[in-house]
Amino acid sequence: MRSLDDTELVIGLERALLSSATRRNRQEVDRLLDEDFEEIGASGRLWSRSEMMHALAAEPPGDDRVIPDAEMRACVLSADLILLTYVSDPDGRRAHRSSLWRRTATGWRLRHHQGTLTGMPGQER
């Protein structure tokens, strides 16, 4: 049903989106976000694809950080769907994250993302 290469590839794509260099690259974000992309941000805001692309393109230049991730796990839901879950912790703003990646004719694309803020490390369970 799936190969380990698919999960490794999707994890790599997710981590690319955690990089400021990728996030500011409009062509790369356009390639990675599914046409039906939506996000429920850690703030609770619902983001459309176009809103997210605009917000990412507006990130300040010169900030070449990578958002740290931990506990990255992949769950293959079908041959064409992979769910990633992990914890991000940029600047002490710790959040549980989930991303649903869908295989399309042009490759793996991020269909849905959600972030939920947590308490301090060790308090989120």
Stockholm file with secondary structure:
# STOCKHOLM 1.0

chainA/1-125         MRSLDDTELVIGLERALLSSATRRNRQEVDRLLDEDFEEIGASGRLWSRSEMMHALAAEPPGDDRVIPDAEMRACVLSADLILLTYVSDPDGRRAHRSSLWRRTATGWRLRHHQGTLTGMPGQER
#=GR chainA/1-125 SS CCCHHHHHHHHHHHHHHTBHHHHTCHHHHHHHEEEEEEEECTTSCEEEHHHHHHHHHTSCTTCCCBCCEEEEEEEEEETTEEEEEEEECGGGCCEEEEEEEEEETTEEEEEEEEEEECCSTTCCC
#=GC SS_cons         CCCHHHHHHHHHHHHHHTBHHHHTCHHHHHHHEEEEEEEECTTSCEEEHHHHHHHHHTSCTTCCCBCCEEEEEEEEEETTEEEEEEEECGGGCCEEEEEEEEEETTEEEEEEEEEEECCSTTCCC
//
